Amino acid sequence: MVLALRAQFDAQLFTSFPKSRFPRIPAAAVHSFLWPEILFRGWKALGLDAYGGALKMAAFGRAMAAEIRRLNRASDLSLTWSSFGLEVMEQGYARRYVTIRDSAHIDFQIEVLEAEYRRFNQRFPEHSFVRNREVKEYALSDRILVLSEFAKRTFLEKGFPEKKIKVLGLGADLSLFTSGPVRTAPGPLRVIYFGTLSIQKGVKYLLEATKPLAGRDLTLTLVGSVDPEFADTLAHYGHYTHFPPMPHSRLAQFIRDFDVFVLPSIHDGFATVVPQAMASGLIPIVTNHCGAAELIQTGRNGFVVPAFSAEAIQSLLHALIRDPAQRVALAETLRKTAPALDWKHYESGLTQWVKEIVSSVPPRAGALQAA
């Protein structure tokens, strides 16, 4: 939204958060619907996240469509987060529609997660409502914005034309995430994971990989909230130190004391934690089911491993333990290449792309709707 205002679009923001969350945006341009978020949090507290999420999506979509009707504002372009824009699309309130999808195609996501939940003897939440909404949105959208070539491929495999899918990778806030001095002193390899501790993030594969190495050769630190479905699995391991989620200002300082960041995701459309770790000088080990793996040149500034493989992660960690010189060389490369990870590259790319879409629409009075 801030980017839209900078580009001098007549922009409106529709959100389920309070207006106070957006101090840089004129209050008149922010349309806040709190009750869908309250609905979701209430059902989540009862352990019914999927049901609460479905209610939130439909409630927000209806509220946004009703508010646009009340404002009587047709728009040239509507950008909506996937699962939240269906009602606006169906009512035809804009000339162009863009769906922002931060994951892979939803069918790929569901297939991967269902199989993994079965491995954990867990019941995968019902997702048919969300799946049906997303598939309709994909069909109604003029363009779909994804965060990686990995995510794009999952759409192409479903028969979408390549011209319909736009890829814009994310970055890191380099005013926060910066590297400290490269550590050359001997000591155990300091490994960190930060993010949600969950089945989807593949944290079990990291725990299995590090268990035989922990102690004199390696320390493992986990930072983040624990998904309820993963709590019992986590309790089976005792070779890690756990911290709760941290604000970015504290996290950026905290992670500089580590050597390696591991993201063992079984599915991630991108994962901003990867450029954050790389900008902080941490050697990334990321799976091929993570879009941000596209930032990595294996052996030069990190490593990409197959998803679902504790053995591949363990092998790389063992190699880094045995070869401190390689660790130093990788860290030095990360320091030199950090500017390429700047979030501003995403901002400028998105602004330019939106300008191109808007310029293709016949001139008329209108607004840019964003959700």
C-alpha positions as CSV (number, residue, x, y, z in Angstrom):
1,M,0.0,0.0,0.0
2,V,2.8,2.4,0.9
3,L,4.4,1.6,-2.5
4,A,1.1,2.4,-4.2
5,L,1.0,5.8,-2.6
6,R,4.6,6.5,-3.5
7,A,3.7,5.7,-7.1
8,Q,0.9,8.3,-6.8
9,F,-1.9,5.8,-7.3
10,D,-5.3,6.5,-5.8
11,A,-5.0,3.6,-3.4
12,Q,-7.3,2.0,-0.8
13,L,-6.3,-0.7,1.7
14,F,-8.8,-3.3,3.0
15,T,-7.6,-5.1,6.1
16,S,-8.7,-7.1,9.1
17,F,-6.2,-5.2,11.4
18,P,-6.8,-1.9,13.2
19,K,-6.1,1.3,11.3
20,S,-3.5,2.1,13.9
21,R,-1.3,-0.7,12.4
22,F,-0.8,1.5,9.4
23,P,0.5,4.9,10.6
24,R,2.1,5.8,7.3
25,I,-1.2,5.5,5.4
26,P,-3.9,8.2,5.5
27,A,-6.7,6.9,7.7
28,A,-9.3,7.7,5.1
29,A,-7.6,5.2,2.7
30,V,-7.7,2.3,5.2
31,H,-10.9,0.2,5.6
32,S,-10.6,-2.0,8.6
33,F,-12.9,-5.0,9.3
34,L,-11.9,-6.4,12.7
35,W,-14.6,-9.0,13.2
36,P,-13.3,-11.6,10.7
37,E,-10.0,-11.6,12.6
38,I,-11.8,-11.9,15.9
39,L,-13.8,-14.8,14.6
40,F,-10.6,-16.5,13.5
41,R,-8.8,-16.0,16.8
42,G,-11.8,-17.3,18.7
43,W,-12.0,-20.5,16.8
44,K,-8.2,-20.9,16.9
45,A,-8.3,-20.7,20.7
46,L,-10.6,-23.7,20.5
47,G,-8.1,-25.6,18.3
48,L,-10.3,-25.2,15.2
49,D,-7.9,-23.2,13.1
50,A,-9.1,-24.5,9.7
51,Y,-12.7,-23.8,10.5
52,G,-11.9,-20.4,11.9
53,G,-9.7,-19.6,8.8
54,A,-12.6,-20.5,6.5
55,L,-15.0,-18.2,8.3
56,K,-12.5,-15.4,8.3
57,M,-11.9,-15.7,4.5
58,A,-15.6,-15.6,3.6
59,A,-16.5,-12.9,6.1
60,F,-13.6,-10.7,5.0
61,G,-14.4,-11.2,1.3
62,R,-18.1,-10.3,1.9
63,A,-17.2,-7.3,4.0
64,M,-14.7,-6.0,1.4
65,A,-17.2,-6.4,-1.4
66,A,-19.9,-4.6,0.6
67,E,-17.6,-1.7,1.4
68,I,-16.6,-1.2,-2.2
69,R,-20.3,-1.2,-3.1
70,R,-20.9,1.4,-0.4
71,L,-18.1,3.6,-1.6
72,N,-19.3,3.2,-5.2
73,R,-15.7,3.0,-6.4
74,A,-14.9,0.9,-9.4
75,S,-11.1,0.3,-9.7
76,D,-8.6,-0.3,-12.5
77,L,-6.7,-2.9,-10.5
78,S,-7.5,-5.1,-7.5
79,L,-4.6,-6.9,-5.7
80,T,-5.8,-9.4,-3.1
81,W,-4.2,-12.0,-0.9
82,S,-5.2,-15.5,-2.0
83,S,-8.4,-16.8,-0.4
84,F,-9.6,-13.3,0.5
85,G,-10.7,-11.7,-2.8
86,L,-13.2,-14.1,-4.3
87,E,-16.3,-12.0,-3.6
88,V,-14.8,-8.9,-5.1
89,M,-13.8,-10.8,-8.2
90,E,-17.2,-12.3,-8.6
91,Q,-18.9,-8.9,-8.4
92,G,-16.7,-7.4,-11.1
93,Y,-15.5,-4.4,-9.2
94,A,-12.2,-4.0,-11.0
95,R,-10.9,-4.1,-14.6
96,R,-7.9,-6.2,-13.7
97,Y,-7.4,-8.7,-10.9
98,V,-4.1,-9.9,-9.3
99,T,-4.1,-12.7,-6.8
100,I,-1.0,-12.7,-4.5
101,R,-0.1,-16.3,-3.6
102,D,2.8,-16.7,-1.1
103,S,2.9,-20.5,-1.5
104,A,2.8,-23.0,-4.3
105,H,-0.4,-23.9,-6.0
106,I,-2.8,-25.0,-3.3
107,D,-3.2,-28.5,-4.7
108,F,0.5,-29.1,-4.4
109,Q,0.6,-27.7,-0.9
110,I,-2.3,-29.9,0.3
111,E,-0.8,-33.0,-1.4
112,V,2.6,-32.6,0.3
113,L,1.2,-31.7,3.7
114,E,-1.4,-34.5,3.7
115,A,1.3,-37.1,3.1
116,E,3.5,-35.6,5.8
117,Y,0.7,-35.5,8.4
118,R,0.1,-39.2,7.7
119,R,3.8,-39.9,8.5
120,F,3.2,-38.2,11.8
121,N,0.0,-40.1,12.5
122,Q,-1.8,-36.7,12.6
123,R,-5.1,-35.8,11.0
124,F,-4.7,-33.2,8.3
125,P,-7.2,-30.3,8.8
126,E,-10.1,-30.1,6.3
127,H,-9.1,-27.7,3.5
128,S,-11.7,-28.2,0.8
129,F,-13.3,-24.8,1.5
130,V,-10.1,-23.0,1.1
131,R,-9.0,-25.1,-1.9
132,N,-12.3,-24.3,-3.7
133,R,-12.0,-20.6,-3.0
134,E,-8.4,-20.5,-4.3
135,V,-9.1,-22.4,-7.4
136,K,-11.9,-20.0,-8.3
137,E,-9.7,-17.0,-7.6
138,Y,-6.9,-18.4,-9.8
139,A,-9.4,-18.8,-12.7
140,L,-10.8,-15.3,-12.3
141,S,-7.4,-13.6,-11.9
142,D,-5.7,-11.8,-14.8
143,R,-2.4,-12.5,-13.2
144,I,-1.1,-14.5,-10.2
145,L,1.9,-13.2,-8.3
146,V,4.1,-15.8,-6.7
147,L,7.4,-15.5,-4.9
148,S,9.6,-18.1,-6.6
149,E,10.2,-20.2,-9.7
150,F,9.4,-23.2,-7.5
151,A,5.9,-21.9,-6.9
152,K,5.5,-20.9,-10.5
153,R,6.3,-24.5,-11.7
154,T,3.4,-25.9,-9.6
155,F,1.0,-23.6,-11.5
156,L,2.5,-24.4,-14.9
157,E,2.1,-28.1,-14.0
158,K,-1.6,-27.4,-13.5
159,G,-1.9,-26.0,-17.1
160,F,-1.7,-22.3,-16.4
161,P,-0.2,-20.2,-19.2
162,E,3.3,-18.9,-18.3
163,K,2.3,-15.3,-19.0
164,K,-0.3,-15.5,-16.3
165,I,2.2,-16.2,-13.5
166,K,4.6,-13.4,-12.3
167,V,7.5,-14.2,-10.0
168,L,8.9,-11.6,-7.6
169,G,11.2,-12.9,-4.9
170,L,11.4,-11.3,-1.5
171,G,14.4,-9.9,0.3
172,A,15.6,-8.7,3.8
173,D,15.5,-5.4,5.6
174,L,19.3,-4.6,5.5
175,S,18.8,-1.9,8.0
176,L,18.1,-4.6,10.5
177,F,19.7,-7.8,9.3
178,T,23.5,-7.3,8.9
179,S,26.4,-9.6,9.5
180,G,28.9,-9.4,12.3
181,P,32.6,-10.4,12.2
182,V,33.3,-13.8,10.6
183,R,34.1,-16.2,13.4
184,T,37.5,-17.9,13.0
185,A,38.0,-19.2,16.6
186,P,37.6,-22.9,17.2
187,G,34.4,-24.2,18.8
188,P,31.3,-26.2,18.1
189,L,29.3,-25.3,15.0
190,R,26.4,-23.1,16.1
191,V,23.3,-24.0,14.2
192,I,20.0,-22.1,14.4
193,Y,16.5,-22.4,13.1
194,F,14.0,-19.6,13.4
195,G,10.4,-19.7,12.4
196,T,7.3,-21.7,13.4
197,L,8.2,-25.1,14.7
198,S,5.9,-27.3,12.7
199,I,5.4,-30.3,10.5
200,Q,5.3,-28.1,7.4
201,K,8.7,-26.6,8.3
202,G,10.3,-30.0,8.5
203,V,11.8,-29.3,11.9
204,K,11.9,-33.0,12.7
205,Y,14.4,-33.6,9.9
206,L,16.7,-31.0,11.5
207,L,16.3,-32.6,14.9
208,E,17.2,-36.0,13.5
209,A,20.2,-34.6,11.6
210,T,21.7,-32.8,14.5
211,K,21.0,-35.4,17.3
212,P,24.2,-37.5,16.6
213,L,26.4,-34.4,16.3
214,A,25.1,-32.4,19.3
215,G,27.6,-31.7,22.1
216,R,31.2,-31.0,21.5
217,D,30.8,-30.6,17.7
218,L,27.5,-28.8,17.4
219,T,24.9,-26.7,19.2
220,L,21.3,-26.3,18.1
221,T,19.0,-23.4,18.9
222,L,15.4,-23.1,17.9
223,V,13.5,-19.8,17.9
224,G,9.7,-19.7,17.3
225,S,6.3,-20.8,18.4
226,V,5.4,-24.5,18.5
227,D,2.5,-25.7,16.5
228,P,0.2,-27.9,18.7
229,E,0.5,-30.8,16.2
230,F,4.3,-30.7,16.6
231,A,4.6,-30.4,20.4
232,D,4.7,-34.2,21.1
233,T,7.4,-34.7,18.4
234,L,9.5,-31.9,19.8
235,A,9.3,-33.3,23.3
236,H,11.1,-36.5,22.1
237,Y,14.3,-34.5,21.6
238,G,16.5,-32.8,24.2
239,H,19.6,-31.6,22.4
240,Y,18.4,-28.1,21.6
241,T,17.8,-24.7,23.3
242,H,14.4,-23.2,22.5
243,F,13.4,-19.5,22.6
244,P,10.0,-18.0,21.9
245,P,9.3,-15.8,18.9
246,M,11.3,-12.5,18.9
247,P,10.5,-9.1,17.3
248,H,12.7,-8.5,14.2
249,S,14.8,-5.9,16.0
250,R,15.9,-8.4,18.6
251,L,16.1,-11.4,16.3
252,A,18.4,-9.5,14.0
253,Q,20.9,-9.0,16.8
254,F,20.4,-12.5,18.3
255,I,21.2,-14.6,15.1
256,R,24.5,-12.9,14.4
257,D,26.1,-15.2,17.0
258,F,25.4,-18.3,14.9
259,D,27.2,-20.0,12.0
260,V,24.6,-21.9,10.1
261,F,20.9,-21.5,9.5
262,V,18.9,-24.6,8.5
263,L,15.4,-24.5,6.9
264,P,14.2,-28.1,6.3
265,S,10.8,-27.1,4.9
266,I,8.7,-29.7,3.1
267,H,6.8,-26.7,1.5
268,D,7.6,-23.0,1.4
269,G,6.6,-20.7,-1.4
270,F,9.6,-18.5,-0.4
271,A,10.5,-18.0,3.3
272,T,11.8,-14.6,4.1
273,V,13.9,-16.1,7.0
274,V,16.3,-17.3,4.3
275,P,17.5,-13.8,3.0
276,Q,17.4,-12.6,6.6
277,A,19.8,-15.3,7.7
278,M,22.0,-14.8,4.6
279,A,22.2,-11.1,5.2
280,S,23.3,-11.8,8.7
281,G,26.2,-13.9,7.5
282,L,24.7,-17.3,8.4
283,I,25.4,-20.2,6.0
284,P,22.0,-21.4,4.8
285,I,21.0,-25.0,4.3
286,V,17.6,-25.0,2.6
287,T,15.5,-27.7,0.9
288,N,14.5,-27.8,-2.7
289,H,10.8,-27.4,-1.6
290,C,11.6,-23.8,-0.5
291,G,11.4,-21.0,-3.0
292,A,14.2,-19.0,-1.4
293,A,16.5,-21.9,-2.3
294,E,16.8,-20.0,-5.6
295,L,19.0,-17.4,-3.8
296,I,21.6,-20.1,-3.1
297,Q,24.5,-21.2,-5.3
298,T,25.4,-24.5,-3.7
299,G,28.9,-24.5,-2.3
300,R,29.4,-20.8,-2.9
301,N,26.9,-19.1,-0.5
302,G,25.1,-22.0,1.0
303,F,23.6,-25.4,0.2
304,V,20.3,-26.8,-1.2
305,V,19.3,-30.3,0.0
306,P,16.4,-32.6,-0.9
307,A,13.3,-32.2,1.2
308,F,12.5,-35.0,3.7
309,S,16.2,-35.9,4.1
310,A,17.8,-35.7,7.6
311,E,20.8,-37.6,6.1
312,A,21.6,-34.8,3.6
313,I,21.4,-32.1,6.3
314,Q,23.6,-34.2,8.6
315,S,26.2,-34.8,5.9
316,L,26.6,-31.1,5.2
317,L,26.8,-30.2,8.9
318,H,29.4,-32.8,9.4
319,A,31.4,-31.5,6.5
320,L,31.3,-27.9,7.9
321,I,32.4,-29.2,11.3
322,R,35.4,-30.9,9.7
323,D,36.3,-28.0,7.5
324,P,36.3,-24.6,9.3
325,A,38.1,-23.0,6.4
326,Q,35.1,-23.7,4.1
327,R,32.9,-22.2,6.8
328,V,34.9,-19.0,6.8
329,A,35.0,-18.8,3.0
330,L,31.2,-19.2,2.8
331,A,30.6,-16.6,5.4
332,E,32.9,-14.1,3.6
333,T,31.0,-14.6,0.4
334,L,27.7,-14.0,2.2
335,R,29.1,-10.7,3.6
336,K,30.1,-9.5,0.1
337,T,26.8,-10.5,-1.6
338,A,24.4,-9.2,1.1
339,P,23.4,-6.0,-0.9
340,A,21.7,-8.2,-3.5
341,L,19.2,-9.4,-0.8
342,D,17.9,-5.9,-0.1
343,W,14.1,-5.7,0.3
344,K,14.1,-2.6,-1.9
345,H,14.7,-4.7,-5.0
346,Y,11.3,-6.4,-4.4
347,E,9.7,-3.0,-3.8
348,S,10.9,-1.5,-7.0
349,G,10.1,-4.6,-9.0
350,L,6.5,-4.7,-7.7
351,T,6.0,-1.0,-8.3
352,Q,7.2,-1.2,-11.9
353,W,5.0,-4.3,-12.6
354,V,1.9,-2.7,-11.1
355,K,2.5,0.4,-13.2
356,E,2.7,-1.8,-16.3
357,I,-0.6,-3.4,-15.5
358,V,-2.4,-0.2,-14.7
359,S,-1.0,1.5,-17.9
360,S,-2.6,-1.3,-20.0
361,V,-6.1,-0.4,-18.7
362,P,-8.0,2.3,-20.6
363,P,-7.9,5.6,-18.7
364,R,-10.8,6.4,-16.4
365,A,-11.3,7.6,-12.9
366,G,-10.7,4.8,-10.4
367,A,-8.8,3.5,-7.5
368,L,-6.3,0.8,-6.8
369,Q,-7.8,-1.7,-4.4
370,A,-5.4,-3.6,-2.2
371,A,-6.1,-6.3,0.4
